[in-house]
Amino acid sequence: MGKDRVTLTVPARGEYARTVRMTAAELAARIGMSYDEVDDVRMAAEEAFVYACECAGGQEAVTFAFEIEDGSLVVEVGPLPACCVPEKGHSASESYAEFILRSVCDEFDITHEAGACNMRFCRRATTEVAGA
């Protein structure tokens, strides 16, 4: 399977969490992830959306870039302006979101540059569907 990229920009409002969740779950299923792996991706996408909304800093929309390649789903979220203030600290929901993302993903990080930050997480399938 080649490398595909799907970009989704949604309003930074709670009623769009399902849109992000379902997009992530469908892409995970498409690359052959098991039910439990798809559920992990769904949960990670929702927590990333919550985190992004908290950090949107007045932005009206949040962008998710989903990249699928070789049985992996990589999700990049951002740029987000508000999570880049080191002295700001984390709210309870941001800390919870980070805990979940670190728990269910194979990789998770937040990078800071040029006054904004980007979140990135990756989940790999343990098996891949042939020809998916």
Backbone as CSV, one residue per row, in Angstrom:
resi,resn,N_x,N_y,N_z,CA_x,CA_y,CA_z,C_x,C_y,C_z
1,MET,0.843,-1.173,0.000,0.000,0.000,0.000,0.886,1.232,0.000
2,GLY,0.503,2.232,-0.777,1.241,3.477,-0.840,0.928,4.369,0.342
3,LYS,1.481,5.555,0.263,1.290,6.536,1.324,0.118,7.441,0.950
4,ASP,-0.878,7.520,1.805,-2.034,8.392,1.586,-2.121,9.402,2.713
5,ARG,-2.601,10.609,2.381,-2.761,11.667,3.379,-4.176,12.223,3.260
6,VAL,-4.844,12.299,4.387,-6.188,12.863,4.471,-6.111,14.022,5.454
7,THR,-6.555,15.197,5.027,-6.537,16.373,5.893,-7.972,16.766,6.219
8,LEU,-8.219,16.983,7.503,-9.548,17.322,7.994,-9.442,18.579,8.854
9,THR,-10.155,19.612,8.474,-10.204,20.839,9.269,-11.626,20.990,9.781
10,VAL,-11.754,21.049,11.109,-13.076,21.133,11.738,-13.120,22.312,12.701
11,PRO,-14.309,22.866,12.920,-14.434,23.914,13.933,-13.956,23.402,15.295
12,ALA,-13.332,24.264,16.057,-12.813,23.895,17.377,-13.938,23.944,18.409
13,ARG,-14.941,23.102,18.161,-16.094,23.001,19.051,-16.414,21.535,19.282
14,GLY,-16.858,21.225,20.475,-17.103,19.854,20.902,-17.974,19.011,19.992
15,GLU,-18.932,19.627,19.320,-19.825,18.823,18.487,-19.129,18.214,17.274
16,TYR,-17.865,18.571,17.026,-17.126,17.983,15.909,-16.185,16.858,16.346
17,ALA,-16.201,16.514,17.608,-15.353,15.413,18.099,-15.682,14.114,17.379
18,ARG,-16.958,13.852,17.164,-17.355,12.599,16.498,-16.817,12.534,15.068
19,THR,-16.799,13.654,14.380,-16.279,13.691,13.010,-14.815,13.258,12.985
20,VAL,-14.040,13.780,13.904,-12.621,13.422,13.987,-12.471,11.958,14.391
21,ARG,-13.219,11.544,15.394,-13.174,10.166,15.894,-13.502,9.161,14.800
22,MET,-14.581,9.409,14.073,-15.018,8.473,13.042,-14.058,8.435,11.851
23,THR,-13.496,9.572,11.497,-12.510,9.604,10.417,-11.294,8.774,10.797
24,ALA,-10.796,8.971,12.000,-9.630,8.212,12.459,-9.925,6.720,12.512
25,ALA,-11.084,6.347,13.035,-11.446,4.932,13.145,-11.578,4.280,11.779
26,GLU,-12.184,4.984,10.822,-12.347,4.425,9.480,-10.990,4.212,8.812
27,LEU,-10.085,5.159,8.959,-8.761,5.006,8.365,-7.982,3.870,9.029
28,ALA,-8.124,3.726,10.336,-7.464,2.620,11.048,-7.997,1.276,10.570
29,ALA,-9.304,1.171,10.401,-9.904,-0.071,9.901,-9.443,-0.354,8.477
30,ARG,-9.316,0.674,7.676,-8.903,0.527,6.282,-7.517,-0.107,6.153
31,ILE,-6.631,0.152,7.128,-5.285,-0.431,7.033,-5.165,-1.750,7.789
32,GLY,-6.308,-2.265,8.242,-6.308,-3.599,8.814,-6.067,-3.694,10.305
33,MET,-6.284,-2.631,11.015,-6.120,-2.703,12.470,-7.216,-3.566,13.068
34,SER,-6.876,-4.222,14.156,-7.846,-5.041,14.883,-8.881,-4.132,15.549
35,TYR,-9.951,-4.742,16.055,-10.992,-3.983,16.740,-10.391,-3.159,17.885
36,ASP,-9.524,-3.779,18.697,-8.913,-3.068,19.822,-8.007,-1.934,19.356
37,GLU,-7.277,-2.152,18.266,-6.408,-1.096,17.733,-7.232,0.065,17.191
38,VAL,-8.327,-0.244,16.501,-9.221,0.805,15.999,-9.794,1.592,17.173
39,ASP,-10.165,0.897,18.235,-10.693,1.569,19.419,-9.634,2.485,20.038
40,ASP,-8.382,2.035,20.076,-7.289,2.891,20.575,-7.153,4.152,19.726
41,VAL,-7.209,3.991,18.415,-7.097,5.141,17.506,-8.272,6.089,17.701
42,ARG,-9.463,5.536,17.830,-10.656,6.355,18.057,-10.507,7.172,19.339
43,MET,-10.046,6.510,20.401,-9.860,7.184,21.679,-8.768,8.254,21.579
44,ALA,-7.678,7.927,20.911,-6.580,8.881,20.747,-7.043,10.105,19.963
45,ALA,-7.803,9.895,18.902,-8.289,11.013,18.089,-9.196,11.925,18.904
46,GLU,-10.062,11.325,19.710,-10.955,12.142,20.537,-10.173,12.954,21.565
47,GLU,-9.222,12.314,22.220,-8.416,13.037,23.212,-7.568,14.119,22.556
48,ALA,-7.040,13.846,21.369,-6.278,14.858,20.641,-7.173,16.039,20.273
49,PHE,-8.420,15.753,19.908,-9.363,16.819,19.580,-9.649,17.674,20.822
50,VAL,-9.887,17.036,21.952,-10.137,17.769,23.198,-8.933,18.649,23.532
51,TYR,-7.752,18.072,23.453,-6.517,18.809,23.733,-6.393,19.992,22.773
52,ALA,-6.614,19.741,21.489,-6.483,20.795,20.483,-7.469,21.924,20.732
53,CYS,-8.693,21.590,21.098,-9.693,22.624,21.387,-9.277,23.463,22.591
54,GLU,-8.697,22.816,23.604,-8.217,23.549,24.783,-7.088,24.501,24.407
55,CYS,-6.269,24.087,23.446,-5.082,24.846,23.064,-5.306,25.742,21.850
56,ALA,-6.507,25.765,21.319,-6.758,26.494,20.069,-6.548,27.996,20.202
57,GLY,-6.589,28.502,21.418,-6.280,29.914,21.633,-7.102,30.870,20.802
58,GLY,-8.384,30.615,20.677,-9.247,31.499,19.916,-9.356,31.156,18.438
59,GLN,-8.566,30.183,17.982,-8.697,29.744,16.589,-10.090,29.177,16.394
60,GLU,-10.642,29.392,15.248,-11.977,28.886,14.969,-11.966,27.432,14.530
61,ALA,-10.825,26.949,14.022,-10.770,25.589,13.485,-9.470,24.907,13.894
62,VAL,-9.512,23.583,13.848,-8.355,22.748,14.154,-8.143,21.807,12.967
63,THR,-6.897,21.624,12.579,-6.589,20.764,11.437,-5.919,19.476,11.895
64,PHE,-6.452,18.363,11.377,-5.895,17.026,11.598,-5.402,16.511,10.258
65,ALA,-4.170,16.061,10.195,-3.637,15.430,8.987,-3.385,13.967,9.325
66,PHE,-4.082,13.078,8.640,-3.961,11.637,8.840,-3.110,11.084,7.703
67,GLU,-2.054,10.381,8.053,-1.206,9.781,7.031,-1.149,8.281,7.260
68,ILE,-1.485,7.522,6.224,-1.442,6.067,6.352,-0.388,5.518,5.402
69,GLU,0.432,4.624,5.961,1.481,3.996,5.166,1.991,2.775,5.911
70,ASP,2.125,1.675,5.185,2.735,0.462,5.728,2.141,0.033,7.065
71,GLY,0.816,0.041,7.185,0.176,-0.433,8.395,0.251,0.507,9.581
72,SER,0.573,1.766,9.333,0.634,2.760,10.405,-0.290,3.920,10.085
73,LEU,-0.858,4.482,11.127,-1.640,5.705,11.006,-0.939,6.770,11.836
74,VAL,-0.478,7.816,11.163,0.171,8.941,11.831,-0.788,10.113,11.764
75,VAL,-1.002,10.756,12.898,-1.914,11.897,12.967,-1.137,13.104,13.468
76,GLU,-1.222,14.182,12.699,-0.608,15.448,13.092,-1.724,16.458,13.316
77,VAL,-1.639,17.186,14.419,-2.671,18.155,14.786,-2.004,19.505,14.981
78,GLY,-2.536,20.517,14.335,-1.997,21.850,14.548,-1.814,22.607,13.253
79,PRO,-1.220,23.763,13.365,-0.563,24.343,14.538,-1.567,24.886,15.561
80,LEU,-1.142,24.833,16.816,-1.952,25.288,17.942,-1.162,26.352,18.702
81,PRO,-1.688,27.556,18.831,-0.916,28.624,19.473,-0.833,28.554,20.985
82,ALA,-1.871,28.170,21.687,-1.937,28.331,23.134,-1.126,27.316,23.930
83,CYS,-0.851,26.139,23.383,-0.128,25.147,24.186,1.367,25.399,24.186
84,CYS,1.802,26.487,23.560,3.229,26.760,23.440,3.772,27.661,24.527
85,VAL,2.967,28.027,25.470,3.434,28.899,26.534,3.936,28.020,27.675
86,PRO,5.283,27.842,27.793,5.822,26.906,28.787,5.370,27.190,30.211
87,GLU,5.239,28.455,30.589,4.855,28.761,31.966,3.357,28.633,32.199
88,LYS,2.597,28.342,31.158,1.139,28.224,31.265,0.706,27.056,32.141
89,GLY,1.424,25.943,32.074,0.996,24.750,32.790,-0.108,24.057,32.023
90,HIS,-0.539,22.914,32.515,-1.569,22.135,31.837,-2.836,22.112,32.665
91,SER,-3.965,22.198,31.967,-5.242,22.021,32.650,-5.406,20.530,32.917
92,ALA,-6.393,20.182,33.720,-6.651,18.773,34.018,-6.990,18.002,32.750
93,SER,-7.788,18.599,31.852,-8.165,17.882,30.627,-6.978,17.722,29.690
94,GLU,-6.070,18.699,29.631,-4.857,18.566,28.808,-3.976,17.448,29.350
95,SER,-3.796,17.399,30.671,-2.973,16.356,31.282,-3.586,14.981,31.053
96,TYR,-4.899,14.867,31.166,-5.588,13.603,30.936,-5.429,13.175,29.478
97,ALA,-5.598,14.128,28.559,-5.450,13.826,27.131,-4.043,13.317,26.840
98,GLU,-3.034,13.969,27.379,-1.653,13.516,27.175,-1.454,12.111,27.737
99,PHE,-2.005,11.833,28.902,-1.883,10.499,29.515,-2.487,9.436,28.603
100,ILE,-3.690,9.695,28.098,-4.356,8.735,27.205,-3.536,8.551,25.932
101,LEU,-3.111,9.642,25.328,-2.350,9.547,24.081,-1.052,8.767,24.269
102,ARG,-0.371,8.990,25.366,0.868,8.236,25.624,0.572,6.754,25.885
103,SER,-0.599,6.470,26.430,-0.965,5.090,26.770,-1.385,4.254,25.569
104,VAL,-2.122,4.837,24.631,-2.699,4.039,23.547,-1.962,4.154,22.219
105,CYS,-0.983,5.042,22.139,-0.257,5.236,20.877,1.142,4.634,20.957
106,ASP,1.663,4.258,19.804,3.036,3.773,19.738,4.027,4.923,19.860
107,GLU,3.632,6.093,19.382,4.455,7.306,19.483,3.540,8.477,19.783
108,PHE,4.042,9.427,20.571,3.304,10.659,20.843,4.303,11.745,21.188
109,ASP,4.158,12.908,20.554,4.987,14.035,20.959,4.318,15.346,20.574
110,ILE,4.791,16.392,21.221,4.339,17.746,20.938,5.603,18.541,20.644
111,THR,5.632,19.196,19.486,6.789,20.011,19.118,6.405,21.476,19.175
112,HIS,7.362,22.302,19.563,7.159,23.738,19.693,8.104,24.454,18.745
113,GLU,7.545,25.299,17.896,8.396,26.127,17.039,7.601,27.288,16.470
114,ALA,8.284,28.385,16.286,7.710,29.589,15.679,6.402,30.032,16.336
115,GLY,6.346,30.001,17.660,5.174,30.482,18.369,3.950,29.593,18.296
116,ALA,4.108,28.368,17.847,2.990,27.433,17.764,3.496,26.040,18.107
117,CYS,2.581,25.153,18.341,2.978,23.773,18.587,2.150,22.845,17.726
118,ASN,2.693,21.675,17.508,2.029,20.637,16.745,2.062,19.360,17.555
119,MET,0.977,18.636,17.520,0.886,17.346,18.190,0.986,16.269,17.109
120,ARG,1.663,15.185,17.442,1.800,14.084,16.501,1.694,12.782,17.275
121,PHE,0.889,11.844,16.745,0.864,10.513,17.330,0.773,9.480,16.231
122,CYS,1.229,8.282,16.560,1.263,7.191,15.595,0.774,5.917,16.268
123,ARG,-0.020,5.169,15.523,-0.468,3.849,15.973,-0.215,2.885,14.833
124,ARG,0.451,1.798,15.131,0.760,0.773,14.129,-0.162,-0.418,14.272
125,ALA,-0.553,-0.983,13.144,-1.370,-2.190,13.154,-0.450,-3.383,13.414
126,THR,-0.956,-4.347,14.172,-0.162,-5.555,14.394,-0.253,-6.489,13.201
127,THR,-1.336,-6.337,12.425,-1.493,-7.096,11.181,-2.013,-6.136,10.124
128,GLU,-1.710,-6.415,8.872,-2.161,-5.541,7.793,-2.990,-6.350,6.814
129,VAL,-4.067,-5.761,6.353,-4.933,-6.403,5.382,-4.254,-6.330,4.019
130,ALA,-4.124,-7.465,3.344,-3.493,-7.487,2.033,-4.324,-6.693,1.037
131,GLY,-3.632,-5.819,0.298,-4.286,-5.037,-0.735,-5.117,-3.877,-0.241
132,ALA,-5.052,-3.581,1.070,-5.857,-2.472,1.606,-5.270,-1.145,1.214
